[in-house]
């Protein structure tokens, strides 16, 4: 399989599953984030392991952590001032 397809397939599966679960959650009268989080737990490596961590997902997670901590420090500074 081509490397780009191999890298994007798990991300696409996660996004599609999250959108479907979010819509189902809303139809049940719950916030969409409930369904999105639930499907993330189910298909991720925590329980069923349908989407295994790949190098691409690991890199995206690291960058997301860096961005989140940078954003948090900016928010902390703005509250301190």
Protein Blocks (a to p, Z undefined) as FASTA:
>chain_A
ZZklmmmmmmmmmmmmmmmmmmmmmmnopafklmmmmmmmmmmmklnomaccdfklmmmm
mmmmmmmmmmmmmmmmmmmZZ
